[in-house]
Every structure is written in structure tokens, then in C-alpha cells.
Amino acid sequence: MKLYSTRNINEVSTPKDAIIKGLANDGGLYCPKIEDIMANQFDIKDLLKNDYKATAKQVFKTFFDDFTDIEIDYCINSAYNNENFDVTKSSSDNFTNINTSNLNITPISKIGKHYLMELYHGPTSAFKDVALTILPHFLTTAYKSKNQNKKVYILTATSGDTGKAALSGFKDVENTFITVFYPTDGVSNIQKLQMQTSEGDNVSVVAIKGDFDDCQRLVKEIYTDNNIKKICDENNVVLSSANSINIGRLVPQIVYYIQTYIELVNSNEIKLNDKINFIVPTGNFGDILAGYIAKLLGTPINKLICASNDNKVLTDFINTGTYNKNRELYKTISPSMDILVSSNLERLLFLLSGNDDKLVKQLMDELNSIGKYTVDEQLLNKIKENFVAYYATEDECKKGILKAYENDNRIIDTHTAIAYCCLKKHLLGYNEYTSHDVCGNVIVHKNENLDQKYVILSTASPYKFTRDVLKCISNDNIDLLDDFTCLLKLNQITKEPIPKNLSALKNKEIRFNTTLTYIECKQLVINNISKI
Ligand SMILES: *Cc1c(COP(=O)(O)O)cnc(C)c1O
């Protein structure tokens, strides 16, 4: 499948080259054309016997058609195995997975009348593991088949979870070197500790004085810097990215939408071709975009519900058509969603505008220069056909965690809680953007598709955000406890075991403790290029 720069349709790439490069030369994102995706539509009834790996294979063969079957099998088996994914201890005690003999790395369980898709059973306890356990294999496979003798230098901006998942995925992978940039104070203690204690000879981690958007801007700027490109060429280094701007990150996320549908049918929770809805805690728009692509491929999806925290730039956009990043970035207890520039939205604009690269370039230029853009009504309507958007405040998020515990007996993390709250708002028919009475109060009216099924994407283990989760469900004074005591305390409340990668942090040595400014980070990358 050909991949095009979202900003210039004449910049075309093969899947392998796009995975190696990450970002297109003009700063656009590689994306298939919408008609090429739809030409590969499947009939869901033909997939009902698929286990996770079989569905993964089907999806990868569709998008990465320059990989051989053997290469794809190798990547899948290297990533999606019992060693990386511990699903034996999933909380799905009130829901039976049909494929008990075949590993489903993203099991489904019940939360009240709805479902949780548990995406956090990987090596770093967040959903990004699903893509980042396999991306290094795609990358090295692509690389080897090109017989290149260059080294790949992977630069990664993180709001907390991508960083550790990438460090874990690329650890000691030959011919690669990785640097992760995270914002000082923008990540949870456990996230920071996970990154600072990373092992491997080819990894490095730097805190940057700024927020996540600065980290992401830094990485994009380095890719498109001609001087740095020259230095790379001189040193036989090619830059790549583990961020969701890399198409190799996006495509693996399509799989679990399809597989969840299959398993809901097979366990008689839904009938074949019933439409279902997904609620996605959203930051960079990668996860939810994968859901839209699953829909384009033929998965019977009604709405994708975009859930934001107080940084509700996407809620505003989807409800009004204006994207405006000129606002304060709030630090919340769902830090992986503290983002004002959602990179993957660019791909959605490309697809829904019928691959209109000129329009996308114009909108992205406006975003860069004045910090905002507005789409026309036609495009907005297409967005609204597929997406609905809500946000939950910090206070609502905390109450959501308590409610899920008290009413549904589930302990959910702070990101999942945002989605949980947004689902409640959706079911109430709550839309503060359109429905006001004469006094300006929000009118709540019943939502149509109440009998449809709703699946919440649970993107992180509650243990990863233990302190904040505990504060919501326990009356004790948590502030006095250290993070590891918090883990144990949460373990006493929930029956789920503490993920090994988190309990092991206690005895690990801190290897990376550097904080640099934006400019210093750029210099560091230049220095590294000549050293690796
Ligand atoms: C990254 C992340 C998100 C947001 O996903 P996007 O693909 O960036 O929209 C949500 N929750 C958690 C726990 C994450 O790590």
C-alpha cells in the first residue's frame, strides 16, 4: 500500500521506507489514501475464527504489503508472546474470553453494563506496548531487507508512557540507538522512574525544560533540519521515530478494535453486524484514529467517542470545527493526555478531506503560524458522522474512579477514568456546545443509541498511577506514603497482582538524571549522531 505525505501527495513511500523514516521530508505524516484503505474492506464474518495474531497478520499484510509473510510472522511472534504480555492475571473474571487457548494480548472484561478493553498487560503496563513491542521488529526487518549499513537513531518525545515502552522495545536492538525526551514535571513519579532506570547500551533519556508539546516540536524540528540531515549523512545515520507519527505505531493499534469486535460476537455479547461504540482516552489522536481505520476496513462501529481531560482542545475542535492551541496547558493526573497539538489529527483531516494534501498543508501552516485553524462545514460534518467528543474535568475524573470502584467494583487508572466519565456524559446526552436553555444552562436530553454496546479502552494499569488512584478510593493520608507502599496498599484493595515491571523498580539503579533546555537537547542529538 502506497503511503503519501499528508502535506504533499507527490511525496510517496513504500511501507518499509515510511517505517524507517518516521516523518516525511516535508514534515507531513505518511498515510494511505482513503480509497486504498476501503479497497481492502473485509467481511467481519470471515474473521470470526481469528485469534489476535491472525487478525494482526491480516491487518499487517494489508498495510505493510512489502513485508513477506515470513517477515510478518517473525515480527508478530517476537512481539506478541507470553513473555511480553501477561494476560493470565487479567481481571476478566466476569467475562469469558473465547480464545482461552490462544493468547489475546488485549482481553475484554465487564464494567457495569459496558466493557473494558484491557490494553495494559504489556511490559510497561500501558497501551503503547501493543505497538512498541512490535515496531522495533518492523524497523529492523525493513532495514535488513534494504541491506543498509546505516545506524538508525530513534528520537522519541513522550508524555510519559511512549518513552518507557519505546526504551523497552528498542533495548539492545542491533544497529539502533534511542533517545527519549520527557517534560520535567509532566510525568508521574512512577513513569519517570521507569524511564530513568532503563537498561540497555543503546538507550538514553533526557528531561527537557518544557511541556510535552515542546518535546514533540523538538523532535519534529530535528527531523526537518537540513543541517542535521547533512550530519546524519556524513555519519551514516538515519533518524527515525517511535512516536505515533510513525505509521508503524499506528497500524498495530487497528488490530485490537477488530479483535474486540470478533470476541464480543463469539461470546454472544453482540450479534454479528451489530454496531458498537468505542470510548478512547485521547491525547495525540493515534489510538482513536486507529479505531477509525478499523471502521473504514469494515468493522461495524457506530461512534468513536473522543475523551479528553481539561486539555480539551479536541473536544472543542470536534464540536465546533475550530482547532485552537492558544491556551494554557494544564497539568492533570492523566498526564499522557496533557497535549495541545494532537499530531495524528493531521491524518484524519487527510483521509476525511479525500486526501486533500493542499488543504492539510494550509491548515498545518496556520496551526504553526497563528496556532489555530477552522475546517469548513462539510469536513466538520464528516468528522461528526464518525466521532463524538467530551471532556472530563480533574474533579470528575477523581469521582469517576470512586464510582467505578463503588458501583462496578473495578479499579481503573486516571486515563481510563476520563473515558468512563465521558461515556456517562454521552449516555446522558450531555452536550454543552449545542444545547442550552434561555438561561444558558446545559439541556440534557436522552441519547438515541442507548441499547448499543460501549467499549472503553483502558489504556493503563491503575498501578502505574497508584498514588492518584488510591487518593480517590481511600480515606487514608496517602501523601505520607512512598510510591512502593502505595503499590502494596492498592494491591490490598484490588485482587489484581502488581505488574512485575513496576514492583521491580524499587531495586533498580537510576541511570539517567539529566535535565536540558530545548537548545541543549538539539546539541545533544547532534553530538550523539557522530558518536553512535
Ligand atoms: C498515550 C496515552 C493515551 C493517549 O493516546 P493517544 O494515542 O496519544 O491519543 C491515553 N492513555 C494513556 C495511558 C496513554 O499512555
The ligand as an SDF file (V2000), in Angstrom:
LIG
                    3D

 15 15  0  0  0  0  0  0  0  0999 V2000
   -0.6840    7.8070   25.1790 C   0  0  0  0  0  0  0  0  0  0  0  0
   -1.8000    7.5430   26.1060 C   0  0  0  0  0  0  0  0  0  0  0  0
   -3.1030    7.9790   25.8300 C   0  0  0  0  0  0  0  0  0  0  0  0
   -3.4270    8.7880   24.5830 C   0  0  0  0  0  0  0  0  0  0  0  0
   -3.2870    8.0590   23.3910 O   0  0  0  0  0  0  0  0  0  0  0  0
   -3.0920    8.8330   22.0070 P   0  0  0  0  0  0  0  0  0  0  0  0
   -2.8620    7.7810   21.0010 O   0  0  0  0  0  0  0  0  0  0  0  0
   -1.9020    9.7210   22.1930 O   0  0  0  0  0  0  0  0  0  0  0  0
   -4.3290    9.6140   21.7690 O   0  0  0  0  0  0  0  0  0  0  0  0
   -4.1050    7.6590   26.7240 C   0  0  0  0  0  0  0  0  0  0  0  0
   -3.8390    6.9720   27.8540 N   0  0  0  0  0  0  0  0  0  0  0  0
   -2.6120    6.5340   28.1600 C   0  0  0  0  0  0  0  0  0  0  0  0
   -2.3910    5.7880   29.4170 C   0  0  0  0  0  0  0  0  0  0  0  0
   -1.5450    6.7990   27.2980 C   0  0  0  0  0  0  0  0  0  0  0  0
   -0.3180    6.3690   27.6090 O   0  0  0  0  0  0  0  0  0  0  0  0
  1  2  1  0
  2  3  1  0
  2 14  2  0
  3  4  1  0
  3 10  2  0
  4  5  1  0
  5  6  1  0
  6  7  2  0
  6  8  1  0
  6  9  1  0
 10 11  1  0
 11 12  2  0
 12 13  1  0
 12 14  1  0
 14 15  1  0
M  END
$$$$
